[in-house]
Amino acid sequence: MGAALFDRFADLAARADEILGYSVRDLCVHDPHGHLKQTQFTQPAVFVVNAFAYLNKLAEGGREPDYLIGHSLGELNALLAAGCFDFELGVRVVRKRAELMSQSSAGAMAAVMNARAAQIEQLLLDNGFTTIDLANYNTPSQIVISGTEDEITRAEEIFTAAGYRYALLNTSGAFHSRLMRPAQERFGAYLRGIALADPKIPVISNATALPYGASQVQMNLTAQIASTVRWLESIQYLRGIGSAAAEVMEFEEVGHGEVLTKLLNNIRQHMPDPPKSAPGEHPPHP
């Protein structure tokens, strides 16, 4: 992951290594100790590679975007690109976020396909599941749930019997659920001691599916840890902005892999581009 970028940004990589206490390059490229699947290591690694990918895009002549959005951890990269903090502070913030999330109660996550949120919530209610939350609204046909390992495992039989596809995810915790509230509280206390600037480029919040307002960086980053990632609504909000300008919003994924591009293609497949609005009209919001 990111192997070609570390030489180009060797100075920044060295600063990240000093902050983290280990080689990010070795972790991303070789993972000699098998740490990459543990969130306390995954989050800093992904943040660093995403940051390098964005800097590389700009260095190769890419222009700054009109809007920024990131999925879960990626929202911190969006805020970095928007000038809310510099690279070194970003690494420190991500290190703390990852450390706190890794300490929260053990849990698991699963993706439920071809079910609506209301259908999922009703099945959970009818079958007495008390710890499971809807963690990610990814597409019209994919919602991720998060909770204790026992309940996430038991829920598979319930959902498959109801005719839905169910896939356990390879995660090390119940992210974006009530089980992350202890980490959320401690992260909020940590952020209160840090100066965070307002975005210079609009950033869409996972928690609200709306742009960050003035002085909302600390609040939104704190809420995000335990709140639902409203990815589908966020993408629809941006598409609505394009329709208001009588244009099609162009999206470009920056970082490792094409996960978000695939989610976007799924959204477009199930939800056609919103109708173009007349000049001066406000973009629709789901």
BELFEN-V361500 format. One record per helix or strand of 3 or more residues. SS is the DSSP state (hx for helix, st for strand). FROM is the first residue (numbers start at 1). TO is the last residue. If there is no record, write none. Layout:
SS,FROM,TO  SS,FROM,TO
This chain:
hx,3,5  hx,10,20  hx,24,29  hx,39,59  hx,74,81  hx,87,103  st,108,113  hx,117,126  st,133,139  st,142,147  hx,149,161  st,165,168  hx,178,191  st,202,204  hx,217,224  hx,231,244  hx,259,270
